[in-house]
């Protein structure tokens, strides 16, 4: 392992710890409806860090990238189909 790769992993680990601290911190702040949106945005940022840095998605074979894009589109479709039910219930 090269020195720059180790430094990259450490920087990513520190970023994940900072995002974790922000997530824990927002649980104590009464933000109302925005609490879910903020925590979901932080979770997406953490997932993207793991995918890009640790899984090295952009440096892998093109077919792996295609499968990852298809999986992300499937997830987006499921969220779009579930969102109207969540909005209508008025929690």
N, C-alpha and C positions, 0 to 999 in steps of 0.2 A: 504494500500500500504506500502510495506516495504521500508526501507531507501535505500537499494541497488537498488531496482527497480527505485526509484525516481532519484538516482544518474545516473543510466543507461539512463533514459529518458533525463536528462539534458545533459549528454555527447553526446547523439545522436543529440539533438537539436543544441548544439554548433557545432558539426561536419557538420550538414546540413547548418548552417549559414556560416561556413568557406567555404564549397563547393559553396554556393550561391555567396559569395564574390569573389571567384576564377572565377566563371562563369561571373560575371559582369566585373571583371578585364580583362579577356581575350577578351571581346568585344572591348576594347580600344587599344589592341595590334594588330598590323597588322601581323597576322600569315599566311595569305594566305589560302591554302587548308587545313592546319592543324587545323584551328580554329574550323571547324565543327567536326572534329574527337575528339579534346580535349573536346569540350562542350558535345558531345554525351557520351564520357566516364564519364564525371562528372555527367551527368544526370542518367546514369546507376548506378553509385555509390550511388547517392541519392535515387534512386528507391529501390536498394537493402537494404539500411539502413532502409527505411520505411517498407519494406516487412519483414525484419528479426526482427526488434525491435518492431515497433508499431503493426504490424499485427500478430506477434508471429507465423509465418508460421511453424517453425520447432517444436513448442510445440502444434500445433493443431492436429486434427484427421488426420489419414493417407490418407483418401479420399480427404481432402482439399489439401494436398501436391500433390497428383496425379493430381488433377484438375489444380493446379498452374503449374505443370510441363508440362501438355498438352497445356495450354495456352501459356507458354513460347516457346514451340516447334512450335505452330501455328504462333506466331509472328516471329520466326526465319525463317520459311518457307516463310512468306510474304515478309520479308526483302530480302531474297535470290532471290525471284522472281522479286522484284522491282529493285534490285541493278544493274543488267545488263542494264536496260533502263537508269538509272541515269548515269552510266559510259559512255555509248555510246553517249549520248547527248553532252558531252564535255563542260559543263558549265564552 
